[in-house]
């Protein structure tokens, strides 16, 4: 029996890409790519969605929990879903519904970090593309010597005053939590840095939680715009 659960939050409304979870990629809805690749890891998965249309696309693969449309974030959707379960797992992975790539080894790394005592864990990968480094849609993270996050930003960090002494890292927005930490997180008010950067993980840092960052060289690319579709199609 696993002590963790992967929950994929997906809402129908999307600001940049209309009905994003249902967007067809290589003849298949995005959300089905996400769920199929996650189920292939062998780990338990639940979809949390506000849409019957999304539910119908994947209900043959996983359990689906219908959630209210007015929940403010994916994290709130995950927390709502956990509270509906008969047995709440010790750990939970919040896996973005627009991230079609999934790797068993990375998920194992996240859960291992929690079992070793971390409250929260997430992923990052080396960032070598200068254009992406300067792109505000690419979130960057800087770490301490023990691979805990010092800060996340849409700005290019660390800024090379003369040259890089540390490799830039792209943050991958997949989070693993101790479940009680997720519940506390969703009860906190949005923090000043979070509201400034529009990055909810900063709420955790501002409230004193440490985020362990697991490094990976696997390919990830979330789908936010039409321009992202041909990029992910090359790898799917």
C-alpha positions in Angstrom: 0.0 0.0 0.0 1.5 3.3 -1.1 1.7 6.1 1.5 1.2 8.7 -1.2 -1.2 9.7 -3.9 -0.8 11.7 -7.1 -3.6 14.2 -7.6 -3.9 16.1 -10.9 -5.9 19.3 -10.7 -7.6 20.4 -13.9 -10.1 23.1 -14.5 -11.9 23.8 -17.8 -11.5 27.6 -17.8 -8.1 28.9 -18.9 -6.9 32.4 -19.5 -4.3 31.8 -22.2 -5.5 28.6 -24.0 -9.2 28.0 -24.2 -10.4 24.8 -22.5 -6.7 23.8 -22.2 -7.1 20.3 -20.7 -9.2 19.3 -23.8 -6.8 20.8 -26.3 -5.9 18.1 -28.8 -2.2 17.2 -29.1 -1.4 14.5 -31.7 -5.1 13.6 -31.8 -5.5 13.2 -28.1 -6.7 15.6 -25.4 -3.9 17.1 -23.3 -5.3 15.8 -20.0 -5.4 12.3 -21.4 -1.6 12.5 -22.2 -1.0 13.6 -18.6 -3.1 10.8 -17.0 -1.9 8.1 -19.3 1.8 8.9 -18.7 1.2 9.1 -14.9 -0.6 5.8 -14.7 2.3 4.1 -16.6 4.5 4.9 -13.5 2.4 2.4 -11.5 1.6 4.9 -8.8 -2.0 5.8 -7.6 -3.5 8.7 -9.4 -6.7 10.8 -9.0 -8.0 13.5 -11.3 -9.6 16.6 -9.6 -11.7 18.6 -12.0 -14.6 21.0 -12.1 -15.7 19.8 -15.5 -17.8 16.8 -16.5 -16.3 17.1 -20.0 -12.8 16.6 -18.6 -14.0 13.8 -16.4 -15.4 11.9 -19.4 -12.0 12.0 -21.2 -10.1 10.0 -18.5 -12.7 8.3 -16.3 -11.8 4.9 -17.9 -8.2 5.4 -16.6 -8.5 6.8 -13.1 -10.8 7.8 -10.3 -12.2 11.4 -10.8 -13.4 13.8 -8.1 -15.6 16.7 -9.2 -14.7 19.9 -7.4 -16.2 23.4 -7.3 -15.3 25.8 -10.1 -14.6 28.7 -7.7 -11.5 27.2 -5.9 -8.7 29.7 -6.3 -5.9 27.4 -7.3 -4.8 23.8 -8.2 -3.5 23.4 -4.7 -6.9 24.2 -3.3 -8.4 21.7 -5.7 -6.0 19.0 -4.5 -6.7 19.8 -0.8 -10.5 19.7 -1.5 -10.1 16.2 -3.1 -8.0 14.8 -0.3 -10.6 15.8 2.3 -13.2 13.8 0.3 -11.3 10.6 0.6 -12.1 7.9 3.1 -8.4 7.5 3.9 -6.1 10.5 3.5 -2.5 9.6 2.5 0.5 10.8 4.4 2.0 12.4 1.3 0.5 13.9 -1.9 1.9 15.0 -5.2 0.2 17.9 -6.9 0.9 17.1 -10.6 0.0 19.9 -13.0 -2.8 19.1 -15.5 -0.9 20.8 -18.3 2.4 18.8 -17.9 2.2 15.8 -20.2 5.5 14.3 -19.3 5.9 12.0 -16.3 8.9 10.0 -15.0 8.8 7.4 -12.3 12.3 8.1 -11.1 11.5 11.8 -10.5 8.3 11.0 -8.6 10.3 8.5 -6.5 12.8 11.3 -5.8 10.1 13.6 -4.6 8.6 11.1 -2.2 12.0 10.1 -0.9 12.7 13.7 0.0 9.5 13.7 2.1 10.2 10.4 3.7 13.6 11.8 4.7 11.9 14.7 6.5 11.2 17.5 4.1 7.9 19.2 4.3 7.7 20.1 0.6 9.7 18.9 -2.5 9.7 20.0 -6.1 11.7 19.6 -9.3 14.3 21.6 -11.2 16.4 21.1 -14.3 19.5 22.8 -15.8 18.6 25.9 -17.9 20.9 26.4 -20.8 18.7 28.4 -23.2 19.4 32.1 -22.8 16.0 33.0 -24.3 14.2 30.8 -21.7 16.4 32.2 -18.9 15.1 35.7 -19.7 11.5 34.6 -20.4 9.2 35.5 -17.4 7.1 32.5 -18.2 10.0 30.3 -17.3 10.3 30.2 -13.5 13.9 30.1 -12.1 15.0 28.8 -8.7 18.2 29.3 -6.8 19.3 26.8 -4.1 21.4 26.6 -1.0 24.2 24.0 -0.6 21.8 21.4 0.6 19.4 21.8 -2.4 16.8 23.7 -0.6 15.2 26.6 -2.4 16.4 30.1 -1.5 14.0 31.9 -4.0 11.9 31.4 -7.0 11.5 34.1 -9.6 10.2 35.0 -13.1 13.3 37.2 -13.3 16.6 35.8 -14.6 18.2 34.6 -11.4 21.0 34.3 -10.4 22.0 37.4 -12.4 25.6 37.0 -13.8 27.3 40.2 -12.8 30.4 39.1 -14.7 29.9 35.3 -15.3 28.0 32.4 -13.9 29.6 30.6 -10.9 26.5 28.4 -10.6 24.3 26.9 -13.3 20.8 28.5 -13.7 17.9 26.1 -12.9 14.4 26.0 -14.4 11.7 25.2 -11.9 9.3 22.4 -12.8 5.9 23.1 -11.2 5.3 19.7 -9.7 5.1 19.6 -5.9 5.1 16.9 -3.3 3.8 17.7 0.2 3.3 16.2 3.6 -0.5 16.3 3.5 -0.8 18.3 6.7 1.5 20.9 5.2 -0.7 21.2 2.1 -3.7 21.7 4.3 -2.0 24.5 6.2 -0.7 26.0 3.0 -4.1 26.3 1.5 -5.4 28.0 4.7 -2.8 30.8 4.5 -3.4 34.1 2.9 -1.6 34.9 -0.3 1.7 36.5 0.7 3.3 39.7 -0.6 6.0 38.1 -2.7 3.5 35.6 -4.1 1.2 38.4 -5.2 4.2 40.2 -6.7 5.6 37.4 -8.7 2.4 35.4 -9.1 4.2 32.3 -7.8 2.3 30.5 -5.0 5.4 28.6 -3.7 6.7 31.9 -2.4 3.9 31.7 0.2 5.6 28.7 1.7 9.0 30.3 1.8 7.6 33.5 3.4 5.9 31.4 6.1 9.1 29.6 7.0 8.7 26.3 5.1 11.7 24.8 3.4 11.3 23.4 -0.1 13.6 20.6 -1.1 14.5 20.7 -4.8 15.2 17.4 -6.6 17.3 17.9 -9.7 16.5 16.1 -12.9 17.7 16.1 -16.5 14.4 14.7 -17.9 12.5 16.7 -20.4 9.5 18.7 -19.1 7.4 21.3 -20.9 4.0 22.5 -19.8 1.3 23.6 -22.3 0.3 27.2 -21.6 0.0 28.6 -25.2 -0.5 27.4 -28.8 3.2 27.9 -29.2 3.9 25.2 -26.6 2.0 22.5 -28.6 4.6 21.8 -31.4 7.3 21.8 -28.8 5.8 19.0 -26.8 4.6 17.1 -29.9 8.3 16.5 -30.8 8.8 14.5 -27.6 5.5 12.8 -27.0 
